[in-house]
């Protein structure tokens, strides 16, 4: 039996893991394992994971839930949905789940997750992935989704083709909007351009997504951020659509009022944030490639003081 573990049952892991659990856990066709901690683990163990979307609400129970990787044992596919600042620490704790044939799929905000995982597990097959979804863990055992999109893209230039295709089919059978992307690096960078610029600006301006496209000063700052990050991508020879900036403005205009980035939410709650992977990384990469990023640098210095 194939064993799939989802590490990090928050907004992303809870939604996509929930779809997998709803489809596969009752039949036992695929074993779906949630790796969660604390109150979240206890609530899901006792009452299941409740997922609330604009279309429907449903509750799922995984085949197994645990915070103890040694209790779980080896898995075939490990989907990493932790925060980027927790990645290496989480991977060390998950060592009992990762055998020589375990495939790792990160669904994190950032473009260097695969390299960071390979540094810890150089012998394992590591794919790349990204998601488009507005979802939050609102309370232990409760994930809410806003908007009408929840898509997942994954792939690997050096991955096993048959395994990649089989996983796409497995995801789609569970009702996931999953796509095996032929150029996953470009796909991830297109998402990164969006999440890096908007997370940076929502956090800096203390505004939701609507607030950064309706207020003139914020709109201009967003244009500057997009100009800088797309220049960095071009210097790295990443192929992005010429319309990427306009598409981001259009997407923001259609996002429900009140929705914001998870980094902005973390700043407001006084939690650790992904400012290094979403803001400082652009500054550092720009310096390496000889591309000026003055707006990113200025905002990073301001956010760092928080």
N, C-alpha and C positions, 0 to 999 in steps of 0.2 A: 504494500500500500504506500502511495506517495504521501510524504509528510511535509506540510508547509507551515512554517512558523512566522508570525508577524510580531516583531519586536517594537513596542511603543504603541499602545492602544489609545491614541489621542484622536484628533480630528481626522488625520489622514489614515493612520493604521486602523482606527475604529471603523471608518466607513468602508474601505476596501476589504479589510479583514472581515467585516460584518457581512458583506456580500458573499465572500467565499464561505463563511460559516453557514449562512442561511441555505446555500445551495448544497454544500458537500457534507456538513457535519451530520445531518439526519440520516443520510444514506450510508455513511461510512466509506464512500467511494474514495475520498481523499481525507486524510486526517488534518484538521485545521487547528493550529495551536496558537493561543494568545499568550504573549509574554508581557505581563503587566505587574504593577507593584501597588502596595499600600491599599488605600480605600478603593481604588479603581479595581484592583484584583478581587477584593472581597465582595464588592457590589456585583461584579459580573459573575462571580462564582455562585452567589446566592440568588440573584434575580435575572441574570443574563445582561447583555449589552443592548440598550435601547437606542435605535437610530431614528432620528426625526428629519424628514426631508419635506420639501414643498409638495411632493407627490404622494408620499405615504410615510407612515410610522411603522416600524417593526422591531421585534426583539429577537436576538439570536443567542445561541449558546455554542461556544466552540467545542471541539472534541476534547480539548484539554486547556486549562488555563493555569499558569504558574509563574512565579518570579524566580524559580530555582532552575537554572539551565541544566544542572546535573540530573534533576528529576525528569526533565524533558527528553534528554538524550539527542542523538544525531537526527538531523532533518535533511531533506533533499533540497529545499528552497527556503532561504531565510530572507524575508522582506524586512528591511531596516527602515523604520519610521520614527526613529528617535530624533531629537534636536541635533543639529550639526555640531554643537559644542560638546555633546555627550558621546560622539561617535566612537572614538578610540576606547574610552572607558567601557562603553556598552559592549564593544566587540570582545574585549578581554573577558568580561563577565559571561559572555555567551559562548565561550570556547567549548564547553561540553556539547553544544549543539552543532558545532562546525566540524564535520569530518572531511576527509580528502575529496569527497565527491559533492559536498554541499555547494550549491550555487548561491551567491549573495546578490540581492537586488536592493540598492538603496533608493528610497523615495524621499530625499532630503532637499532642502533649499540650498542650492550651491552647485558648482560645476566641478568640484575636485573630490567628490565622495569616493569615486571608484579608485583614484590614486591613493587616497588615504586608507581604504580597505585593503588594497593590494600591498601596502606597506606592512600591514599586520598579518595578512594571510596571502603571501605571494604565490602559493601553489594552487589556490582555489580559483574557480571561474567566477568572475565578478562582472555583472552587467551594469548598465547605466539606466536610470529611470527618472521620470518626473511626472508630476500630476498637476492638473488644473482643477481646483476645488476650493470652495469657501466653507470650511467646516471647523468646528471647535468641540473640544471635550467640555461641555457646559457644567457637568457635575460627574462624580464617579459613576461610571456605567451609563452615561448619557451623552451621545454625540448628536449635534444638530448641524444640518447642512442648509446653507442659503444659496439661492440661485438655482438655475436649471442646468448646471454643467458639473460633471465629475468625471474627468477623463484621465487616463493613465497611458503614458508612452514609455516604452522600454526597448532595449536592444543592446547589442555588443558587437563591435567590429571583429573581435577574436572569439566570439561565443560559438557554441555548438549549434549549428543551424536547426537540426531536428528538435533539439531541446527548447530552443527559443520558440519555434513554431508551435510545438505541443503546449507550451506554457500560455501562448496567446490564445489558443483554443480553449484551454482550461479556464482562463480568465473570462473569456467571452461567454462560455457556458454558464458562468455564475452571474451573468448580467452586468459585467463590468464593461465600460467603454474603454477597452484596452486595444492599443495599437502597437504592433511590432514595427518600429521606425527603422528605415534603411540607413539613415544618417542620424543616429541618436545624438551625436555630439552637437550637431546643429540644432536639433530639437530641444536639447537641454539648454543650450545657450539662448534660444529664443524665449524659453520660459524664464531663464535667469535674468535676461534684460528686463523682463516685466517685474519679477519679484524683487530684484535688487533695487531698481529705481523707485518702485512704489513703497517698498518697506522702508527704505532710507528716508523718503520724503514724508510719508505718513508719520513716522517716528519723530522726525525733526520738526515738522509743522504742527504736531499733535492734532492731526486732521484725519478723517476717514477718506476712503477712496474718492467719494464725491467731492470732498473739500479740496482735493488737489487738482481737480479739473474745472472747478467753478470759481476758484479764487485766483485772480490774475497773477499775483506774485508766485503762488505755488505752481501755477501752470507753466510759468517761465522757468522756474527751477527744475520742473520735470523735463522740460525740453532740453535744458543744459545737461542734466544727468543722462538722458537718453543719448544725446550727442556724444558724450564722453564714453559711455559704456559700449556703444556700437563701434566707436573708433578703436577701443581696446580689442573688441571681438575681431574687427577687420585685420588688425595687426597680428592677431593670433591665427589668421587665415580661416576663421569661422564663416561659413556661408549663411548669411541672414537675408531675409527678403528686404527689398528696398522700402517696403511699406511697414516695416516692423513698428516704427514709432507711431504712425497714424493708427495702426491696429490697436496699440495699447491705449491710446486716447479713446478710441471707440469702445473698447472693452470696459474701460473705467466709467464711461458715461452710462453704460447699461447695467452696472453692478448696483444691487439694492442699496438704498441710503442706510448709513450706519455701519456698513461692512468695512472692515479695515484689515491691515496686515497682521499676522500673528506677532511680528516683531514689535509693532506699535502696541498691541495688547500687552505684550510682556514688559515693555517699558512702563506702561501705565500701572501695571500690577507690581512693579518692583522686582520682577523675576530676571534670571539670566536671559540674555538675548543673543541673537545670531548676528550681531553687528559686525563681528570680524569676518564671517563668511559672506555676508550680503553687502557690506559697505567697504570695509578696509581691504578686502580681497581685491576689489577693483582698483583701489589706489596702488596696492603693492604690485599687481600685475601690470598696471600702466607704467609704473617706474621700471619694471623689468623690460618692457617692450618699447620704452621711450615715448609713451603716449601721455600727454598732460591730462590730469583729471582734477582740476582745481576745485570744482564744485563738490565732487565726491570728497576730496580731502578736507575742505572746509566743514562740510556737514559731519564727517567722521570725527573731527576734532571736537565738535560741539556735542555729539552723542557720547563720545568717550567720557566726557566730564559728568555724565549722568549716571 
